């Protein structure tokens, strides 16, 4: 699964407990009719992936959905969900995908080769 949008919030890395558990959160605003602000957490060594990003960057984040159960002191089960990122990349400013320019380039080469063949038939 993936989430795409513009980085709205980029938190500092937080460390928890004696084991040094690390977590860093990023909020991405999606670009759709009704934009959503999606909080994605990066944990442990994945926190370092966010070092080269800044607020305002257009990004695509690969995510996993995580869920867990917690039994409170009264014995009632509570359920929690998390969105965990495991990869992040900057999107191109033109919001075009990489395969489209490659196809256009191939078509351009075909047009150029056709044009050069026609040029060979000219008497001058």
ChimeraX commands (.cxc) that place a marker at each C-alpha (Angstrom):
marker #1 position 0.00,0.00,0.00 radius 0.5
marker #1 position 1.12,3.57,-0.45 radius 0.5
marker #1 position 0.23,7.13,0.47 radius 0.5
marker #1 position 1.13,10.14,-1.70 radius 0.5
marker #1 position 1.01,13.81,-0.86 radius 0.5
marker #1 position 2.84,16.82,0.52 radius 0.5
marker #1 position 4.68,16.70,3.85 radius 0.5
marker #1 position 2.82,18.91,6.36 radius 0.5
marker #1 position 4.56,17.89,9.61 radius 0.5
marker #1 position 7.93,16.21,10.13 radius 0.5
marker #1 position 8.66,15.38,13.77 radius 0.5
marker #1 position 11.97,14.74,15.47 radius 0.5
marker #1 position 12.96,11.20,16.38 radius 0.5
marker #1 position 11.65,10.12,19.79 radius 0.5
marker #1 position 13.30,7.44,21.93 radius 0.5
marker #1 position 11.31,5.32,24.41 radius 0.5
marker #1 position 12.23,2.91,27.19 radius 0.5
marker #1 position 15.47,1.27,28.22 radius 0.5
marker #1 position 15.81,-0.64,24.95 radius 0.5
marker #1 position 16.05,2.58,22.91 radius 0.5
marker #1 position 12.91,2.08,20.80 radius 0.5
marker #1 position 12.85,4.91,18.22 radius 0.5
marker #1 position 9.87,6.44,16.41 radius 0.5
marker #1 position 9.48,9.37,14.03 radius 0.5
marker #1 position 6.19,10.66,12.62 radius 0.5
marker #1 position 5.37,12.45,9.39 radius 0.5
marker #1 position 2.01,13.92,8.36 radius 0.5
marker #1 position 1.21,13.90,4.65 radius 0.5
marker #1 position -1.64,15.89,3.09 radius 0.5
marker #1 position -3.13,13.96,0.18 radius 0.5
marker #1 position -4.05,15.66,-3.07 radius 0.5
marker #1 position -7.64,14.68,-3.81 radius 0.5
marker #1 position -11.08,16.30,-3.79 radius 0.5
marker #1 position -11.21,16.05,0.00 radius 0.5
marker #1 position -7.55,16.17,1.15 radius 0.5
marker #1 position -6.70,13.97,4.11 radius 0.5
marker #1 position -3.94,14.49,6.65 radius 0.5
marker #1 position -2.43,11.04,7.17 radius 0.5
marker #1 position 0.04,10.44,9.99 radius 0.5
marker #1 position 2.65,7.78,9.18 radius 0.5
marker #1 position 5.15,6.51,11.73 radius 0.5
marker #1 position 8.63,5.24,10.94 radius 0.5
marker #1 position 10.22,3.05,13.60 radius 0.5
marker #1 position 13.74,1.93,14.58 radius 0.5
marker #1 position 16.23,2.13,11.68 radius 0.5
marker #1 position 13.51,3.43,9.31 radius 0.5
marker #1 position 13.54,6.78,11.21 radius 0.5
marker #1 position 16.73,7.66,9.34 radius 0.5
marker #1 position 14.87,7.52,5.99 radius 0.5
marker #1 position 13.24,10.87,6.83 radius 0.5
marker #1 position 16.53,12.77,7.30 radius 0.5
marker #1 position 16.70,14.01,3.69 radius 0.5
marker #1 position 13.09,15.29,3.57 radius 0.5
marker #1 position 11.57,18.62,4.58 radius 0.5
marker #1 position 8.13,20.17,5.01 radius 0.5
marker #1 position 6.55,20.87,1.62 radius 0.5
marker #1 position 8.17,17.96,-0.24 radius 0.5
marker #1 position 5.86,15.89,-2.45 radius 0.5
marker #1 position 6.39,12.26,-1.47 radius 0.5
marker #1 position 5.17,8.70,-1.96 radius 0.5
marker #1 position 5.35,6.50,1.14 radius 0.5
marker #1 position 5.05,2.72,1.10 radius 0.5
marker #1 position 3.15,1.65,4.20 radius 0.5
marker #1 position 1.96,-1.32,6.23 radius 0.5
marker #1 position -1.18,-1.26,8.37 radius 0.5
marker #1 position -0.62,-2.61,11.87 radius 0.5
marker #1 position -3.19,-3.46,14.55 radius 0.5
marker #1 position -2.99,-4.73,18.08 radius 0.5
marker #1 position -5.19,-5.66,21.00 radius 0.5
marker #1 position -4.78,-4.37,24.54 radius 0.5
marker #1 position -6.72,-5.66,27.54 radius 0.5
marker #1 position -7.34,-2.86,30.05 radius 0.5
marker #1 position -7.28,-3.46,33.85 radius 0.5
marker #1 position -11.06,-4.06,33.82 radius 0.5
marker #1 position -10.58,-6.88,31.30 radius 0.5
marker #1 position -12.06,-5.00,28.33 radius 0.5
marker #1 position -10.30,-5.40,25.00 radius 0.5
marker #1 position -9.23,-2.23,23.16 radius 0.5
marker #1 position -7.89,-2.18,19.61 radius 0.5
marker #1 position -5.32,0.19,18.13 radius 0.5
marker #1 position -4.21,0.75,14.54 radius 0.5
marker #1 position -0.99,2.22,13.21 radius 0.5
marker #1 position 0.26,3.18,9.76 radius 0.5
marker #1 position 3.95,2.31,9.52 radius 0.5
marker #1 position 6.15,3.55,6.71 radius 0.5
marker #1 position 8.99,1.43,5.37 radius 0.5
marker #1 position 10.01,3.40,2.27 radius 0.5
marker #1 position 9.70,7.03,1.17 radius 0.5
marker #1 position 10.63,8.77,-2.07 radius 0.5
marker #1 position 10.30,12.25,-3.51 radius 0.5
marker #1 position 7.80,12.72,-6.30 radius 0.5
marker #1 position 8.66,14.65,-9.44 radius 0.5
marker #1 position 7.44,18.26,-9.52 radius 0.5
marker #1 position 5.38,17.63,-12.67 radius 0.5
marker #1 position 3.55,14.77,-10.88 radius 0.5
marker #1 position 4.18,12.55,-13.91 radius 0.5
marker #1 position 5.18,8.97,-13.38 radius 0.5
marker #1 position 8.53,7.69,-14.60 radius 0.5
marker #1 position 7.19,5.21,-17.21 radius 0.5
marker #1 position 5.29,7.92,-19.15 radius 0.5
marker #1 position 8.38,9.92,-20.21 radius 0.5
marker #1 position 10.10,6.69,-21.28 radius 0.5
marker #1 position 7.18,5.83,-23.56 radius 0.5
marker #1 position 7.22,9.32,-25.04 radius 0.5
marker #1 position 10.95,9.01,-25.60 radius 0.5
marker #1 position 10.48,5.72,-27.46 radius 0.5
marker #1 position 7.75,7.27,-29.61 radius 0.5
marker #1 position 10.00,10.25,-30.32 radius 0.5
marker #1 position 12.79,7.95,-31.51 radius 0.5
marker #1 position 10.33,6.21,-33.84 radius 0.5
marker #1 position 9.21,9.55,-35.28 radius 0.5
marker #1 position 12.81,10.70,-35.71 radius 0.5
marker #1 position 13.84,7.50,-37.52 radius 0.5
marker #1 position 10.83,7.79,-39.84 radius 0.5
marker #1 position 11.69,11.43,-40.55 radius 0.5
marker #1 position 15.35,10.59,-41.31 radius 0.5
marker #1 position 14.29,7.80,-43.70 radius 0.5
marker #1 position 12.02,10.21,-45.55 radius 0.5
marker #1 position 14.87,12.70,-45.71 radius 0.5
marker #1 position 17.04,10.10,-47.52 radius 0.5
marker #1 position 14.51,9.97,-50.38 radius 0.5
marker #1 position 14.93,13.66,-51.14 radius 0.5
marker #1 position 17.07,14.46,-54.21 radius 0.5
marker #1 position 19.23,17.08,-52.49 radius 0.5
marker link #1:1,2 radius 0.2
marker link #1:2,3 radius 0.2
marker link #1:3,4 radius 0.2
marker link #1:4,5 radius 0.2
marker link #1:5,6 radius 0.2
marker link #1:6,7 radius 0.2
marker link #1:7,8 radius 0.2
marker link #1:8,9 radius 0.2
marker link #1:9,10 radius 0.2
marker link #1:10,11 radius 0.2
marker link #1:11,12 radius 0.2
marker link #1:12,13 radius 0.2
marker link #1:13,14 radius 0.2
marker link #1:14,15 radius 0.2
marker link #1:15,16 radius 0.2
marker link #1:16,17 radius 0.2
marker link #1:17,18 radius 0.2
marker link #1:18,19 radius 0.2
marker link #1:19,20 radius 0.2
marker link #1:20,21 radius 0.2
marker link #1:21,22 radius 0.2
marker link #1:22,23 radius 0.2
marker link #1:23,24 radius 0.2
marker link #1:24,25 radius 0.2
marker link #1:25,26 radius 0.2
marker link #1:26,27 radius 0.2
marker link #1:27,28 radius 0.2
marker link #1:28,29 radius 0.2
marker link #1:29,30 radius 0.2
marker link #1:30,31 radius 0.2
marker link #1:31,32 radius 0.2
marker link #1:32,33 radius 0.2
marker link #1:33,34 radius 0.2
marker link #1:34,35 radius 0.2
marker link #1:35,36 radius 0.2
marker link #1:36,37 radius 0.2
marker link #1:37,38 radius 0.2
marker link #1:38,39 radius 0.2
marker link #1:39,40 radius 0.2
marker link #1:40,41 radius 0.2
marker link #1:41,42 radius 0.2
marker link #1:42,43 radius 0.2
marker link #1:43,44 radius 0.2
marker link #1:44,45 radius 0.2
marker link #1:45,46 radius 0.2
marker link #1:46,47 radius 0.2
marker link #1:47,48 radius 0.2
marker link #1:48,49 radius 0.2
marker link #1:49,50 radius 0.2
marker link #1:50,51 radius 0.2
marker link #1:51,52 radius 0.2
marker link #1:52,53 radius 0.2
marker link #1:53,54 radius 0.2
marker link #1:54,55 radius 0.2
marker link #1:55,56 radius 0.2
marker link #1:56,57 radius 0.2
marker link #1:57,58 radius 0.2
marker link #1:58,59 radius 0.2
marker link #1:59,60 radius 0.2
marker link #1:60,61 radius 0.2
marker link #1:61,62 radius 0.2
marker link #1:62,63 radius 0.2
marker link #1:63,64 radius 0.2
marker link #1:64,65 radius 0.2
marker link #1:65,66 radius 0.2
marker link #1:66,67 radius 0.2
marker link #1:67,68 radius 0.2
marker link #1:68,69 radius 0.2
marker link #1:69,70 radius 0.2
marker link #1:70,71 radius 0.2
marker link #1:71,72 radius 0.2
marker link #1:72,73 radius 0.2
marker link #1:73,74 radius 0.2
marker link #1:74,75 radius 0.2
marker link #1:75,76 radius 0.2
marker link #1:76,77 radius 0.2
marker link #1:77,78 radius 0.2
marker link #1:78,79 radius 0.2
marker link #1:79,80 radius 0.2
marker link #1:80,81 radius 0.2
marker link #1:81,82 radius 0.2
marker link #1:82,83 radius 0.2
marker link #1:83,84 radius 0.2
marker link #1:84,85 radius 0.2
marker link #1:85,86 radius 0.2
marker link #1:86,87 radius 0.2
marker link #1:87,88 radius 0.2
marker link #1:88,89 radius 0.2
marker link #1:89,90 radius 0.2
marker link #1:90,91 radius 0.2
marker link #1:91,92 radius 0.2
marker link #1:92,93 radius 0.2
marker link #1:93,94 radius 0.2
marker link #1:94,95 radius 0.2
marker link #1:95,96 radius 0.2
marker link #1:96,97 radius 0.2
marker link #1:97,98 radius 0.2
marker link #1:98,99 radius 0.2
marker link #1:99,100 radius 0.2
marker link #1:100,101 radius 0.2
marker link #1:101,102 radius 0.2
marker link #1:102,103 radius 0.2
marker link #1:103,104 radius 0.2
marker link #1:104,105 radius 0.2
marker link #1:105,106 radius 0.2
marker link #1:106,107 radius 0.2
marker link #1:107,108 radius 0.2
marker link #1:108,109 radius 0.2
marker link #1:109,110 radius 0.2
marker link #1:110,111 radius 0.2
marker link #1:111,112 radius 0.2
marker link #1:112,113 radius 0.2
marker link #1:113,114 radius 0.2
marker link #1:114,115 radius 0.2
marker link #1:115,116 radius 0.2
marker link #1:116,117 radius 0.2
marker link #1:117,118 radius 0.2
marker link #1:118,119 radius 0.2
marker link #1:119,120 radius 0.2
marker link #1:120,121 radius 0.2
marker link #1:121,122 radius 0.2
marker link #1:122,123 radius 0.2
marker link #1:123,124 radius 0.2
view
